[in-house]
Amino acid sequence: MLLKRIKSPILRYLVIGLMTGVACLFVFIASVYLGAWGKLPNKTELSNFEYQRASEVFTADSVLIGKYYLYDRQPIAYNDLPKTLLEGLIAIEDERFYEHSGVDYKSLLRVAFKTILLQDKSAGGGSTLTQQLAKNLYPRENRIKATLSVNKIKEIIIASRLEKIYSKEELLTLYINTVSFGGNTFGIESAALKFFNKRAKHLNTQEAATLVGMLKATYGYNPRIFPEQSLKRRNLVLQSMYNNEYLSKTQKDSIVKLPLELNYKEFDHNTGLAPYFREEVRKQIQHWIKVQNKAGKSYNIYTSGLKIYTTLDYKMQLLAEKAMAKHMASLQKSFEKSYGKSAPWISNKRFIKKLTKASAPYKQLIRLGVNEDAAWDSLQQKKLMVLTDWNGDKNVTASTIDSLQHYIKFLNTGSLAMVPRTGAVKTWIGGINYKYFKYDHISQAKRQVGSTFKPIVYTAAIEKGIDPCTYFSAQEVEYKNMEGWSPSNAGDKDETYLNYSMEQALSNSVNTVAVKVLEKTGIPVVIDQAKKMGISATLPNKPSLALGTGEITIEELAGAYASYLNKGRPVKPFLITGITDSKNATLASFEPTLSNEPAFSEETGLLMLEMLKETVDTGTASRIRSKYGLGNDIAGKTGTTQNNKDAWFVGITPNLIHVTWVGLNNYEIGFKSTSLGQGASAALPIFALWYQQLNQDRSFNYLTKAKFQEPNTSLTAKLDCRPIKKDGFFKRLFKNPKKKKTKKFKNSR
């Protein structure tokens, strides 16, 4: 009827077109609502939304040192959101947030007018915070222009549903916990930790404005990458806060004058403090989760928001890494200089070929069917790559083989400090650079331990009843029943007529005496003693056991040495004290693992400790006193393996055990000389430099000023003998110093 009254055909067609358009629009909206363009979340689904939360790792002193995540997000409660953060967010993104019910139609009309009629591409999207939340929770599946209107309508519908389910405070909390800040960082808590290294509740007004300003373009307004653009955007947020009466003019004017200051800390698995430790924690948590999930639980280290509390001491680890880097950078220079152009990774073609054929790139080419010559040629092709050294990363043009030669020469290390009475790990350095050297020399490596095994031999001897003042000849012996094996001592000192007490021999790491002590004690007795001290590794049933040819992990060696401070009871190093869920409910607690039975008597332990003190005071570790000036109560033992492949030092203080290994990942390469590669030169400095720093910090007085138990008179009497005794006249008369003594090795029991 209405159309018949319109006499003008043109007007009639316009009305018909308009009505058809409205009808089509209605049908289109209805089709979206009914799910023809993809299912929409219902009220139940929207009500049961759960975040994927990153799990966090904390030190013993409650410092966050790492996260495990698919999406870096730590949701927080509304009460933990700073007022100025919410005000800045509303002022710049949705100033009518408290007035609309999910859709700001005024804003939509403004945007439509500017975009369609004025062709203003900078008009924005007109989306409310609730619509943006809908997009955060249910990301657009694609961005093809034909579906943009579908996506927009979906967001409007979801936003309206959200407004009916949640309060405004809840919507703000959901939004600020789900919004992206770029770089796989989601939510304000993770962003605050990343850019300012603080919790969101501690953000000040300018910091909050900086983060809110990023939301328009997380890359373009990233304050680390584009500080000038970020500063302008921050000040625009502050201006909007003033326009909406959240800030006075005086407040706004004073804050905009402040510079942009960041405290950037990216929680990257490859970098940051204690990366090897964090990886080991991850492995242990994954094992715990596997056990729990078999029992019906449903945990995921990357999404469950677990809080993992560890034994690590933040400051001690920081100082330990600093000491390690200082020493290893210097040692690397000396190491490369000692070889010069004759280094095997430079001049030994056979070694380079073997190295290349063992590499992953070469094996991959062979698996793909490439012949050996073609594979070799491919790996020799130069290309742009990044190589790192102690001066940092460098962009260079090099081949894959060049890269293999470059990295094979690097000295590496493993270093562990723990509390001897509990096994609580305080520092953990698994290598020199986790980004490029993933192999953890604490948890994964078994190396020959050299002379650091000798205390176990001497412990077994004393337990068997051998008097510490027993003298053993230092003369070199060739053992006929051991294929002519003839252990010798370091240096060129003539020891043919010398006899050492056990304390003197141990403190100066005399190889010939260690073998004779082993012979008198018995190899099975020593192996049994090692097992009692917590060493589970299979040890060689040979006389060379006395010189540390057994391969043992750093963890087991540390646990064994802890028994000298723990009344004979070894411990197992442990890293994790507890796990809670995201709401701080305790899921698990962990206690130290101590041996029920002592491995030796308390007197034996005290005697051994006195001998190990002598090693530091006058023996192979005396540079702790002379070079590094450490006057603390310290005992210890150095170790060096054959051909200088491994350097060791075990530092013992009243409240700490510290074990350090230094060597190369490729066992074919060792130090060029003993003077450079011995434990006292290559490993000991890491402990000494670290302890120097502890001495300078009063907060560590409980460690550095601690004293060993004073030995009683009966104990000191057992060690009260001349350290060296020379053969008598008649014994010297019938000895030929130029002729090596030969005998059979008699294995006592």
C-alpha positions in Angstrom: 0.0 0.0 0.0 2.9 2.4 0.9 4.6 1.8 -2.4 1.3 2.5 -4.4 1.1 5.9 -2.8 4.5 6.8 -4.1 3.9 8.2 -7.5 7.5 8.8 -8.5 9.0 5.7 -10.0 12.5 6.7 -9.0 11.5 7.2 -5.4 9.5 4.0 -5.5 12.6 2.0 -6.6 14.7 3.7 -4.0 12.3 2.7 -1.3 12.2 -0.9 -2.7 15.9 -1.0 -2.8 16.2 0.3 0.8 13.6 -2.2 2.1 15.4 -5.0 0.2 18.7 -4.0 1.7 17.3 -3.9 5.2 15.7 -7.3 4.7 18.9 -8.7 3.3 20.9 -7.1 6.2 18.4 -8.6 8.7 18.7 -12.1 7.0 22.5 -11.8 6.9 22.7 -10.8 10.7 20.2 -13.6 11.5 22.4 -16.1 9.5 25.4 -15.0 11.5 23.5 -15.3 14.8 22.2 -18.7 13.9 25.7 -20.0 13.1 25.5 -20.2 9.3 28.9 -18.5 9.1 30.5 -20.4 11.9 29.4 -21.5 15.4 29.1 -18.8 18.0 30.0 -19.5 21.7 26.9 -19.9 23.9 26.4 -18.6 27.4 27.8 -21.7 29.0 31.0 -21.6 27.0 31.5 -17.9 27.7 30.9 -18.5 31.4 33.5 -21.3 31.6 36.4 -19.5 30.0 39.8 -20.6 31.3 43.1 -19.0 30.5 46.2 -20.8 29.3 48.7 -19.7 32.0 52.5 -19.7 31.9 54.2 -21.6 34.6 56.7 -19.6 36.7 60.1 -20.6 38.3 61.2 -18.8 41.4 64.5 -18.8 43.3 64.7 -19.6 47.0 64.7 -15.8 47.6 61.4 -15.5 45.6 62.9 -14.0 42.4 61.1 -14.9 39.2 63.8 -16.3 36.9 61.9 -18.1 34.2 58.6 -19.2 32.6 57.4 -22.2 30.6 54.6 -21.3 28.2 52.9 -21.6 24.8 51.6 -18.0 25.4 53.4 -15.9 28.0 50.5 -15.0 30.2 50.0 -14.6 34.0 46.4 -13.6 34.7 45.8 -11.5 37.7 42.8 -10.3 39.7 41.0 -7.0 39.3 42.3 -5.8 42.7 45.8 -6.2 41.4 45.2 -3.8 38.5 46.4 -0.3 39.1 43.7 2.4 39.0 45.7 4.5 36.6 46.1 1.6 34.2 42.4 1.0 33.9 41.7 4.8 33.6 44.3 5.1 30.8 42.8 2.1 29.0 39.3 3.4 29.1 40.3 6.9 28.2 42.2 6.0 25.1 40.3 2.8 23.9 36.7 3.1 25.1 35.7 6.3 27.0 32.0 5.3 27.1 32.8 1.8 28.5 30.6 2.2 31.6 27.7 3.5 29.5 27.2 1.0 26.7 26.2 -2.7 26.8 29.0 -4.0 24.6 28.6 -1.9 21.5 29.1 1.8 21.2 26.7 2.7 18.4 27.7 6.4 18.5 31.3 5.4 17.8 30.2 2.9 15.1 28.2 5.6 13.3 31.1 8.0 13.6 33.5 5.5 12.1 31.1 4.6 9.3 30.5 8.2 8.4 34.2 9.0 8.3 35.2 5.8 6.5 32.4 5.6 3.9 31.6 9.3 3.2 34.9 11.0 4.0 37.1 8.1 3.0 39.2 8.6 6.1 41.2 5.4 6.6 42.5 6.6 10.0 39.0 6.7 11.5 39.6 3.5 13.5 37.4 0.5 14.0 35.0 1.8 16.6 35.3 -1.4 18.6 34.6 -1.3 22.3 36.8 -3.0 24.9 34.1 -5.7 25.1 34.3 -6.2 21.3 38.1 -6.3 21.5 37.8 -8.9 24.2 35.5 -11.0 22.0 38.2 -10.9 19.3 40.9 -11.8 21.9 38.9 -14.8 23.1 37.8 -15.9 19.7 40.3 -14.7 17.1 39.2 -14.1 13.6 39.8 -17.1 11.4 40.8 -15.1 8.4 41.1 -11.5 7.3 39.6 -11.8 3.7 37.5 -8.6 3.0 34.4 -10.6 2.2 34.3 -11.9 5.8 35.2 -8.8 7.6 31.5 -7.8 8.1 30.8 -11.4 9.3 33.6 -11.1 11.9 32.4 -7.7 13.0 28.8 -8.9 13.5 30.1 -12.0 15.4 32.1 -9.7 17.7 29.1 -7.5 18.3 26.9 -10.6 19.2 29.6 -12.1 21.4 30.2 -8.7 23.1 26.5 -8.4 23.9 26.5 -11.9 25.4 29.6 -11.1 27.5 28.0 -8.0 28.9 25.0 -10.1 30.1 27.3 -12.6 31.8 30.1 -10.5 33.3 30.2 -7.3 35.3 32.2 -4.3 34.0 35.1 -5.1 36.4 35.2 -8.7 35.3 35.2 -7.6 31.6 38.1 -5.3 32.2 40.0 -8.1 34.0 39.3 -10.5 31.2 40.5 -8.0 28.6 43.7 -6.9 30.3 44.6 -10.5 30.9 44.1 -11.7 27.3 45.2 -8.7 25.2 48.4 -9.2 23.2 51.5 -7.0 23.8 53.4 -8.5 20.9 56.2 -11.1 20.9 54.0 -13.9 22.3 53.4 -11.8 25.4 49.8 -11.7 26.6 48.2 -9.8 29.5 49.3 -6.9 31.6 51.2 -9.0 34.2 53.6 -10.5 31.6 54.0 -7.2 29.8 54.9 -5.4 33.1 57.5 -8.0 33.9 58.9 -7.9 30.4 59.2 -4.2 29.9 59.6 -2.9 33.5 60.6 -6.0 35.4 57.9 -5.5 38.0 54.4 -6.8 38.8 51.5 -4.9 37.2 50.3 -3.7 40.6 53.5 -1.8 41.0 53.3 0.1 37.7 53.3 3.9 38.0 51.2 6.1 35.8 53.7 6.7 33.1 54.6 3.0 32.8 50.9 2.0 32.7 50.3 4.6 30.0 53.2 3.2 28.0 51.8 -0.3 28.0 48.3 0.9 27.3 49.7 2.9 24.4 51.1 -0.3 22.8 47.7 -1.8 22.3 47.0 0.2 19.1 50.0 -1.3 17.4 52.1 -3.6 19.5 55.1 -3.5 17.2 54.9 0.1 16.0 54.6 1.4 19.6 57.0 -1.1 21.2 59.0 1.1 23.6 62.2 -1.0 23.2 62.2 -1.0 19.4 60.6 2.5 18.7 61.1 4.5 21.9 60.3 7.9 20.2 57.0 6.6 18.8 56.2 5.0 22.1 56.8 8.2 24.0 54.5 10.1 21.7 51.8 7.5 22.1 52.3 7.4 25.9 51.8 11.1 26.1 48.6 10.8 24.0 47.2 8.3 26.5 48.1 10.8 29.3 46.3 13.6 27.3 43.2 11.4 27.0 43.3 10.7 30.7 43.3 14.5 31.3 40.5 15.0 28.8 38.4 12.4 30.7 39.3 14.0 34.0 41.4 11.1 35.3 44.4 13.4 35.6 44.7 17.1 36.6 46.5 19.4 34.2 49.4 19.7 36.7 49.7 15.9 36.9 49.5 15.5 33.1 52.0 18.2 32.4 54.5 16.8 35.0 54.3 13.2 33.7 54.7 14.0 30.0 58.0 15.6 30.7 59.4 12.3 32.2 61.6 10.3 29.9 60.8 6.8 28.8 62.6 4.4 31.1 62.5 0.6 30.7 63.9 -2.3 32.7 63.5 -4.9 29.9 63.7 -8.5 30.8 62.6 -11.1 28.3 61.9 -14.5 29.6 63.5 -16.4 26.8 64.4 -20.0 27.5 67.9 -19.6 25.9 68.9 -16.5 27.8 68.6 -15.0 31.3 69.8 -16.2 34.6 70.5 -19.9 35.1 69.2 -21.3 31.7 70.7 -24.8 32.3 69.2 -24.9 35.8 65.8 -23.9 34.4 66.0 -26.6 31.7 66.8 -29.2 34.4 63.9 -27.9 36.5 61.6 -28.3 33.4 62.7 -31.9 32.9 62.0 -32.7 36.5 58.6 -31.0 36.5 57.7 -32.9 33.3 58.5 -36.1 35.0 56.4 -35.1 38.0 53.5 -34.2 35.7 53.7 -37.5 33.9 53.4 -39.4 37.3 50.5 -37.1 38.4 48.6 -37.4 35.2 48.8 -41.2 35.3 47.1 -40.9 38.7 44.2 -38.9 37.2 45.4 -35.3 37.4 45.6 -33.0 34.4 48.6 -30.7 34.5 50.5 -29.1 31.7 53.7 -27.2 32.4 53.0 -24.8 29.5 49.4 -24.0 30.2 48.5 -24.8 33.9 50.1 -21.8 35.5 52.2 -23.8 38.0 54.4 -21.9 40.4 57.7 -23.8 40.9 59.8 -22.9 43.9 63.5 -23.9 43.8 66.6 -23.9 46.0 68.6 -21.6 43.8 70.1 -18.4 45.3 69.6 -15.5 42.9 72.5 -13.4 43.9 74.9 -16.3 44.3 74.0 -17.6 40.8 74.5 -14.1 39.4 77.9 -13.9 40.9 78.8 -17.4 39.9 77.9 -16.7 36.3 80.0 -13.5 36.4 83.0 -15.4 37.8 82.7 -18.2 35.3 82.5 -15.8 32.3 85.5 -13.8 33.5 87.7 -16.9 33.9 86.6 -18.8 30.9 87.0 -15.9 28.5 90.6 -15.4 29.7 91.3 -19.2 29.7 89.9 -19.5 26.1 92.4 -16.9 24.9 95.3 -18.7 26.6 94.1 -22.1 25.3 93.9 -21.0 21.6 97.3 -19.2 21.9 99.0 -22.3 23.3 98.1 -24.2 20.2 98.6 -21.5 17.7 98.3 -22.5 14.0 99.0 -26.2 15.0 95.6 -26.5 16.6 93.8 -29.7 15.6 90.7 -27.8 14.5 92.8 -25.8 12.1 95.6 -28.0 10.8 94.5 -31.6 11.3 92.6 -32.5 8.2 91.8 -36.0 9.4 90.3 -34.6 12.6 88.2 -32.0 10.6 86.9 -34.6 8.3 85.9 -36.9 11.2 84.3 -33.9 12.9 82.3 -33.0 9.8 81.1 -36.6 9.2 79.8 -36.8 12.7 77.8 -33.6 12.4 74.1 -33.4 12.0 74.2 -31.4 8.7 76.4 -34.0 7.1 74.3 -36.9 8.3 71.1 -35.2 7.1 72.5 -34.8 3.5 73.6 -38.4 3.5 70.1 -39.5 4.6 68.6 -37.5 1.7 70.7 -39.5 -0.7 73.5 -37.0 -1.4 76.9 -38.7 -2.0 79.9 -38.0 0.3 81.7 -35.7 -2.2 78.6 -33.6 -2.9 77.8 -33.4 0.8 81.3 -32.2 1.5 81.1 -29.6 -1.2 77.7 -28.4 0.1 79.0 -27.9 3.6 82.0 -25.9 2.2 79.7 -23.3 0.6 80.0 -19.9 2.2 76.9 -18.1 3.5 75.9 -15.4 5.9 75.7 -16.7 9.4 76.1 -15.7 13.1 79.0 -17.0 15.0 79.5 -16.2 18.7 82.5 -16.0 21.0 83.3 -14.3 24.3 83.0 -10.9 22.6 79.4 -11.6 21.5 77.6 -12.5 18.3 79.1 -11.6 14.9 77.6 -11.7 11.4 80.2 -13.4 9.2 80.4 -15.2 5.8 81.4 -18.7 6.5 80.7 -22.4 5.6 79.1 -25.0 7.8 82.5 -26.6 8.2 83.9 -23.3 9.3 81.2 -23.2 11.9 82.0 -26.7 13.1 85.7 -25.8 13.4 84.8 -22.6 15.3 82.6 -24.2 17.9 84.7 -27.3 18.5 87.5 -25.3 20.0 85.5 -23.9 22.9 86.3 -24.9 26.5 83.2 -25.6 28.5 82.4 -26.0 32.1 80.1 -27.4 34.7 79.8 -25.8 38.1 77.6 -26.6 41.1 77.3 -25.2 44.6 75.1 -26.9 47.2 74.4 -27.0 50.9 76.2 -30.1 52.2 73.7 -31.0 54.9 70.6 -30.9 52.7 71.8 -31.1 49.1 70.0 -27.8 48.2 71.5 -26.5 45.0 72.5 -22.8 45.3 74.2 -22.3 41.9 74.1 -24.4 38.7 76.1 -23.6 35.6 75.8 -26.4 33.1 77.9 -24.7 30.4 79.3 -21.5 29.0 76.3 -20.5 26.8 73.0 -22.3 26.7 71.9 -20.7 23.4 74.8 -22.4 21.5 75.8 -25.2 23.8 72.7 -27.0 25.1 74.6 -30.0 26.7 74.4 -29.7 30.5 77.7 -30.8 32.0 76.1 -31.2 35.4 73.1 -33.4 34.7 74.2 -35.1 31.5 77.9 -35.5 31.5 80.0 -38.3 33.0 83.7 -37.5 32.9 86.9 -39.0 34.4 87.3 -37.2 37.7 91.1 -37.4 38.1 92.6 -36.8 41.5 89.3 -35.7 43.0 88.7 -39.4 43.5 91.7 -39.8 45.7 90.0 -38.7 48.9 87.6 -41.6 48.5 90.6 -44.0 48.3 92.1 -42.5 51.4 88.8 -42.6 53.2 88.5 -46.3 52.5 92.1 -46.8 53.7 91.5 -45.0 57.0 88.2 -46.9 57.5 90.1 -50.1 57.0 92.5 -49.2 59.8 95.5 -47.8 57.9 97.1 -45.1 60.1 97.1 -41.6 58.5 100.8 -41.4 59.4 101.7 -44.5 57.4 104.4 -43.7 55.0 104.3 -44.7 51.4 107.2 -44.5 48.9 106.8 -42.0 46.1 109.1 -44.1 43.9 107.6 -44.9 40.5 106.8 -48.6 40.0 106.1 -50.6 36.9 103.4 -53.2 37.6 104.2 -56.3 35.6 100.8 -57.9 35.9 99.2 -54.7 34.6 100.7 -54.7 31.2 103.7 -52.7 32.4 101.5 -49.8 33.6 103.7 -47.3 35.4 101.9 -44.3 37.0 104.1 -41.3 37.5 103.9 -37.9 39.3 103.6 -34.5 37.8 106.7 -32.4 37.6 110.4 -33.4 37.5 111.1 -33.8 41.2 113.3 -36.8 42.0 111.3 -38.8 44.5 113.1 -42.1 44.4 114.2 -41.9 48.1 111.1 -40.0 49.4 108.3 -41.4 51.5 105.1 -39.4 52.1 102.6 -39.4 54.9 99.0 -39.8 53.7 98.3 -36.2 54.4 101.3 -35.0 52.5 100.6 -37.3 49.6 96.9 -36.3 49.3 97.5 -32.6 49.7 100.1 -32.7 46.9 98.2 -35.2 44.8 101.0 -37.8 44.5 99.9 -40.4 42.0 102.4 -43.1 42.9 101.3 -43.0 46.5 97.6 -43.0 45.7 98.0 -46.3 43.7 100.0 -47.8 46.7 97.3 -46.8 49.1 94.7 -48.3 46.8 96.8 -51.5 46.6 97.0 -51.8 50.4 93.3 -51.0 50.9 92.0 -53.1 48.0 90.1 -52.1 44.9 86.8 -53.8 46.0 87.0 -52.0 49.3 87.4 -48.7 47.6 84.6 -49.3 45.1 82.3 -50.3 48.0 83.3 -47.1 49.8 82.4 -45.0 46.8 79.0 -46.7 46.6 78.4 -45.9 50.3 79.3 -42.3 49.5 76.5 -42.2 46.9 78.4 -42.9 43.7 76.3 -45.2 41.5 78.5 -45.1 38.4 80.2 -48.3 37.4 83.9 -47.9 38.4 86.8 -49.6 36.8 88.2 -52.6 38.7 91.7 -51.6 37.9 94.6 -49.8 39.8 94.0 -46.7 37.6 90.9 -46.2 39.7 93.1 -44.5 42.3 93.9 -41.8 39.7 90.2 -41.1 38.9 89.7 -43.0 35.7 86.1 -43.7 36.7 83.5 -41.5 35.0 81.3 -39.7 37.5 78.7 -36.9 37.3 79.3 -33.6 39.0 76.1 -34.2 41.1 77.3 -37.5 42.5 80.8 -36.1 43.2 79.3 -33.2 45.1 77.0 -35.5 47.1 80.0 -37.7 48.0 82.1 -34.8 49.2 79.1 -33.5 51.2 79.6 -36.6 53.5 82.8 -35.0 54.9 80.6 -32.2 56.4 77.6 -34.3 57.2 78.9 -36.9 59.7 79.6 -39.4 56.9 76.2 -39.2 55.2 76.1 -38.4 51.5 73.3 -36.4 50.0 71.6 -36.0 46.6 71.5 -32.5 45.2 67.9 -31.3 44.8 66.5 -28.3 43.0 62.8 -28.0 43.7 61.2 -27.4 47.1 57.6 -27.1 46.1 54.9 -26.7 43.4 51.7 -24.8 43.7 48.8 -24.1 41.3 47.9 -20.6 40.0 45.9 -19.9 43.1 48.9 -20.8 45.4 47.4 -24.1 46.6 50.2 -26.6 47.4 50.5 -29.4 44.9 53.8 -31.0 46.1 56.6 -30.4 48.5 60.1 -32.0 48.3 62.5 -32.8 51.0 66.3 -33.6 50.9 67.4 -37.1 50.2 69.9 -38.1 52.8 71.5 -41.5 53.3 70.2 -43.3 56.4 73.6 -44.9 57.1 76.9 -43.0 57.4 79.5 -44.0 54.7 82.3 -43.8 57.3 82.9 -42.9 60.9 82.8 -39.3 62.1 86.5 -39.5 63.0 87.4 -40.6 59.5 85.5 -37.7 58.1 87.3 -35.2 60.4 90.7 -36.7 59.5 89.9 -36.4 55.8 88.7 -32.8 56.2 92.0 -31.9 57.9 93.9 -33.4 55.0 91.8 -31.5 52.5 92.4 -28.3 54.4 96.1 -29.0 53.9 95.6 -29.2 50.2 94.4 -25.6 50.2 96.9 -24.3 52.7 100.1 -25.9 51.3 99.2 -28.3 48.5 98.0 -28.2 44.9 95.2 -25.7 45.7 97.4 -23.3 47.6 96.9 -20.5 45.0 93.6 -20.0 46.7 95.7 -18.4 49.4 98.6 -17.0 47.5 97.0 -15.7 44.3 93.4 -15.1 45.3 94.0 -14.0 48.8 91.2 -16.0 50.3 91.6 -16.4 54.1 88.3 -18.2 54.7 88.0 -21.6 56.1 88.4 -23.7 52.9 89.3 -27.2 52.1 89.4 -28.8 48.7 90.9 -31.0 46.1 92.2 -30.4 42.6 92.0 -33.0 39.8 93.5 -33.4 36.3 93.0 -36.4 34.0 95.4 -38.0 31.5 96.5 -35.8 28.6 94.9 -32.8 30.3 91.4 -33.6 29.1 89.6 -32.7 32.3 90.3 -30.1 35.0 88.5 -30.3 38.3 88.3 -28.5 41.6 86.1 -29.4 44.6 85.9 -26.5 47.1 84.7 -27.3 50.6 83.6 -24.6 53.0 81.7 -25.1 56.3 78.3 -24.5 54.6 78.9 -25.1 51.0 80.3 -27.7 48.6 81.4 -26.3 45.2 82.4 -28.6 42.3 83.8 -27.3 39.0 84.8 -29.1 35.8 86.5 -27.5 32.8 87.3 -29.2 29.5 86.1 -29.6 25.9 83.0 -31.4 24.7 85.1 -33.3 22.1 87.2 -35.7 24.1 89.9 -35.9 21.4 91.1 -32.5 22.4 92.8 -31.6 25.6 94.9 -28.7 27.0 98.3 -28.3 25.3 100.1 -28.3 28.6 99.5 -29.4 32.2 100.4 -25.9 33.5 97.4 -24.5 31.7 95.1 -27.6 31.9 95.5 -28.7 35.5 92.7 -28.4 37.9 94.5 -25.6 39.8 94.8 -23.5 36.7 91.6 -24.3 34.7 88.9 -25.1 37.3 89.9 -23.7 40.7 89.8 -20.0 39.6 86.0 -20.2 39.0 85.5 -21.1 42.6 88.1 -18.5 43.8 86.7 -15.6 41.8 83.2 -16.4 42.9 84.2 -16.6 46.6 86.0 -13.3 46.3 82.7 -11.7 45.4 80.9 -13.5 48.2 83.5 -12.0 50.6 82.7 -8.5 49.4 78.9 -8.9 50.2 78.0 -8.8 53.8 74.8 -10.7 53.2 76.9 -13.8 52.7 78.7 -13.5 56.0 76.9 -16.6 57.2 78.9 -18.5 54.6 82.2 -16.6 54.3 82.7 -16.2 58.0 81.7 -19.7 59.0 84.3 -21.9 60.6 85.1 -25.6 60.5 84.8 -27.7 63.6 88.0 -27.5 65.5 89.7 -30.9 65.7 90.3 -32.4 69.1 93.8 -33.3 70.4 93.4 -37.0 69.8 92.5 -36.3 66.2 95.5 -33.9 65.6 97.8 -36.5 67.3 96.9 -39.0 64.5 98.2 -36.5 61.9 101.2 -35.4 64.0 104.0 -36.8 61.9 106.7 -35.5 59.6 105.1 -35.0 56.1 108.2 -36.5 54.3 110.6 -39.1 55.4 113.7 -39.9 53.4 115.0 -43.5 53.0 117.7 -44.5 55.4 121.4 -44.9 54.3 121.3 -48.6 53.7 118.0 -48.5 51.8 119.4 -45.8 49.6 122.6 -47.8 49.2 120.7 -50.7 47.6 118.4 -48.6 45.4 119.3 -47.8 41.8 117.6 -44.4 41.0 118.2 -45.0 37.3 116.3 -48.3 37.3 112.6 -48.4 37.6 111.2 -50.7 40.2 109.0 -53.5 39.0 106.5 -55.6 40.9 103.1 -57.2 40.7 100.1 -55.2 41.8 98.6 -57.1 44.8 94.9 -56.4 45.2 94.1 -56.5 48.9 90.6 -57.3 50.2 
